Amino acid sequence: MERKGIIEPGDKFQKVATGNVFTITRLVDPPGLPSHAVLRGEWQHMGELLMSVSALMDRSLYRQVYE
């Protein structure tokens, strides 16, 4: 499958500080704001959170997980 962008729904990222893994469920482009990704944690009872794409690409905060 051809990738359309730098990150896509289904991609996984690990938070450096905690080791928690999140999966991108969708991408959003709010008017007048940078692109964001909606993330869902890989553990039970975790809701969604909104994170800027630039924060996800910052290797001091998150690292992409390849399976």
MARBA-3410 file (N, C-alpha, C, O; in Angstrom, 1 decimal):
67
0.8,-1.2,0.0,0.0,0.0,0.0,0.9,1.2,0.0,1.9,1.3,0.8 ~ 0.6,2.2,-0.8,1.3,3.4,-0.9,0.9,4.4,0.2,-0.3,4.6,0.5 ~ 1.9,5.0,0.8,1.7,5.9,1.9,1.4,7.3,1.2,2.0,7.7,0.2 ~ 0.4,8.0,1.9,0.0,9.3,1.3,0.8,10.5,2.0,0.9,11.5,1.4 ~ 1.2,10.3,3.3,1.9,11.4,4.0,2.9,10.8,4.9,3.3,9.6,4.9
3.5,11.7,5.8,4.5,11.3,6.7,3.9,10.3,7.7,4.6,9.3,8.0 ~ 2.7,10.6,8.2,2.1,9.7,9.1,0.6,9.5,8.7,0.1,10.3,7.9 ~ 0.1,8.3,9.0,-1.2,7.9,8.6,-2.0,7.2,9.7,-1.3,6.7,10.6 ~ -3.3,7.2,9.6,-4.0,6.4,10.6,-3.5,4.9,10.6,-3.2,4.3,9.5 ~ -3.4,4.4,11.8,-2.8,3.0,11.9,-1.4,3.0,12.4,-0.9,2.0,12.9
-0.7,4.2,12.2,0.7,4.3,12.6,0.7,4.3,14.1,-0.2,4.8,14.8 ~ 1.8,3.8,14.7,2.0,3.7,16.2,3.1,4.5,16.6,4.2,4.6,15.9 ~ 3.0,5.2,17.8,4.0,6.0,18.3,4.2,5.7,19.8,3.2,5.5,20.5 ~ 5.4,5.7,20.3,5.7,5.4,21.7,6.1,6.7,22.4,7.0,7.4,21.9 ~ 5.5,7.0,23.5,5.9,8.2,24.2,7.2,7.9,24.9,7.3,7.0,25.7
8.2,8.8,24.7,9.5,8.5,25.3,9.5,8.5,26.8,10.2,7.6,27.4 ~ 8.8,9.4,27.4,8.8,9.5,28.9,8.2,8.3,29.6,8.7,8.0,30.7 ~ 7.2,7.7,29.0,6.5,6.6,29.7,6.6,5.3,29.1,6.4,4.3,29.7 ~ 6.9,5.2,27.8,6.9,4.0,27.0,5.5,3.6,26.5,5.4,2.5,25.9 ~ 4.5,4.4,26.8,3.1,4.0,26.4,3.1,4.2,24.9,3.7,5.0,24.2
2.3,3.2,24.2,2.1,3.2,22.8,0.7,3.7,22.4,-0.2,3.3,23.0 ~ 0.7,4.5,21.4,-0.5,5.1,20.9,-0.7,4.8,19.4,0.3,4.7,18.7 ~ -1.9,4.6,18.9,-2.2,4.4,17.5,-3.0,5.6,17.0,-3.9,6.1,17.6 ~ -2.6,6.1,15.8,-3.3,7.2,15.2,-4.6,6.6,14.6,-4.6,5.7,13.9 ~ -5.7,7.2,15.1,-7.0,6.8,14.6,-7.5,7.6,13.4,-8.2,7.1,12.5
-7.1,8.9,13.4,-7.4,9.8,12.3,-6.6,11.0,12.3,-6.0,11.4,13.4 ~ -6.5,11.7,11.2,-5.8,13.0,11.1,-6.8,14.1,11.0,-7.8,13.9,10.3 ~ -6.6,15.2,11.6,-7.5,16.4,11.5,-6.7,17.6,11.1,-5.5,17.8,11.6 ~ -7.3,18.5,10.4,-6.6,19.8,10.0,-7.6,20.9,10.4,-8.3,21.4,9.6 ~ -7.5,21.3,11.7,-8.4,22.4,12.1,-8.0,23.7,11.4,-6.8,24.0,11.2
-9.0,24.5,11.0,-8.7,25.8,10.3,-7.8,26.7,11.2,-8.1,26.9,12.3 ~ -6.8,27.2,10.6,-5.9,28.1,11.2,-4.9,27.5,12.2,-4.2,28.2,12.9 ~ -4.9,26.2,12.3,-4.0,25.5,13.3,-3.2,24.5,12.5,-3.6,24.1,11.4 ~ -2.1,24.0,13.1,-1.3,23.0,12.5,-2.1,21.6,12.4,-3.1,21.5,13.2 ~ -1.6,20.7,11.6,-2.3,19.4,11.5,-2.1,18.7,12.9,-1.1,18.8,13.6
-3.1,17.9,13.2,-3.2,17.1,14.4,-3.5,15.7,14.1,-4.1,15.4,13.1 ~ -3.2,14.8,15.1,-3.6,13.4,15.0,-4.4,13.0,16.2,-4.1,13.5,17.3 ~ -5.4,12.2,16.0,-6.2,11.7,17.1,-5.6,10.4,17.5,-5.4,9.5,16.6 ~ -5.2,10.2,18.7,-4.5,9.0,19.2,-5.4,8.2,20.2,-6.1,8.8,20.9 ~ -5.2,6.9,20.2,-5.8,6.0,21.1,-4.7,5.2,21.8,-3.9,4.6,21.1
-4.7,5.1,23.1,-3.8,4.3,23.8,-4.0,2.8,23.6,-5.1,2.4,23.3 ~ -2.9,2.1,23.7,-2.9,0.6,23.5,-3.2,-0.1,24.8,-2.8,-1.3,24.9 ~ -3.9,0.5,25.7,-4.3,-0.2,26.9,-5.7,0.1,27.2,-6.3,1.0,26.7 ~ -6.3,-0.8,28.1,-7.7,-0.7,28.4,-8.1,0.6,29.1,-7.3,1.2,29.8 ~ -9.3,1.2,28.8,-9.8,2.4,29.4,-9.1,3.7,29.0,-9.2,4.7,29.7
-8.4,3.7,27.9,-7.7,4.9,27.5,-8.6,5.5,26.4,-9.0,4.9,25.4 ~ -9.0,6.8,26.7,-9.7,7.5,25.7,-8.8,8.0,24.6,-7.7,7.6,24.4 ~ -9.4,8.9,23.8,-8.6,9.5,22.7,-8.0,10.8,23.2,-8.4,11.5,24.1 ~ -6.9,11.2,22.5,-6.3,12.5,22.8,-5.8,13.0,21.4,-5.5,12.3,20.5 ~ -5.7,14.4,21.4,-5.3,15.1,20.2,-3.9,15.6,20.4,-3.6,16.2,21.4
-3.1,15.3,19.4,-1.7,15.7,19.5,-1.3,16.3,18.1,-1.6,15.8,17.1 ~ -0.5,17.4,18.2,0.0,18.0,16.9,0.9,17.0,16.2,1.7,16.3,16.9 ~ 0.9,17.0,14.9,1.8,16.2,14.1,3.2,16.6,14.4,4.1,15.7,14.5 ~ 3.5,17.9,14.6,4.9,18.3,14.9,5.4,17.7,16.2,6.6,17.4,16.3 ~ 4.5,17.6,17.2,4.9,16.9,18.5,5.2,15.5,18.3,6.2,14.9,18.8
4.4,14.8,17.5,4.7,13.4,17.2,6.0,13.1,16.5,6.6,12.1,16.6 ~ 6.4,14.1,15.6,7.6,14.0,14.9,8.8,14.4,15.7,10.0,14.2,15.2 ~ 8.6,14.9,16.9,9.7,15.4,17.7,10.3,14.1,18.5,9.6,13.6,19.4 ~ 11.5,13.6,18.1,12.0,12.4,18.6,12.3,12.5,20.1,12.6,11.4,20.8 ~ 12.4,13.7,20.7,12.6,13.7,22.1,11.3,13.5,22.9,11.3,13.3,24.1
10.1,13.5,22.2,8.8,13.2,22.8,8.2,11.9,22.4,7.7,11.2,23.3 ~ 8.3,11.6,21.1,7.7,10.3,20.6,8.6,9.6,19.6,9.4,10.3,19.0 ~ 8.5,8.3,19.6,9.2,7.5,18.6,8.2,6.6,17.8,7.4,6.0,18.5 ~ 8.3,6.6,16.5,7.4,5.8,15.7,7.8,4.3,16.0,9.0,4.0,16.0 ~ 6.8,3.5,16.1,6.9,2.0,16.3,6.6,1.3,15.0,5.5,1.5,14.5
7.6,0.5,14.6,7.4,-0.3,13.3,7.2,-1.7,13.7,8.0,-2.3,14.5 ~ 6.2,-2.3,13.2,5.9,-3.7,13.5,6.2,-4.6,12.3,6.1,-5.8,12.4
END
